[in-house]
Amino acid sequence: MGIINYNTKSSVDTSGKAQRLQNSILDGEFIISLLILSKGFGFGLPLSKHLQKVDIDLKLATRLADETLEEMKCFRNNAENSFKKIYTAAHDLAAQFQVEITMPRVIELYYKYIE
């Protein structure tokens, strides 16, 4: 009888944890953050792969580092358009799971402190 109760309790605990994990993953802020991180790590991927090679070409590594830096600067200089693309992708991804991305509520008190 104790084993049955234990398994049932364990199953309920596991189910609750799985539900909380799903809710966290399907949160709009998490989806947007995930896509931003994906874009950020994507900038450095070619350079990272090259630097991990045993017989790396330092001249090519330097060129890849410069190209990565320029790509990141371009992304930063065009931040509004870049974020719009990420937001659109996040919105489309969220829609696949019937999740709505909403702006977080901003407390009026916050504005009093930043003025």
Order of alpha helices (4+ residues) and beta strands (2+ residues): alpha-alpha-alpha-alpha-alpha
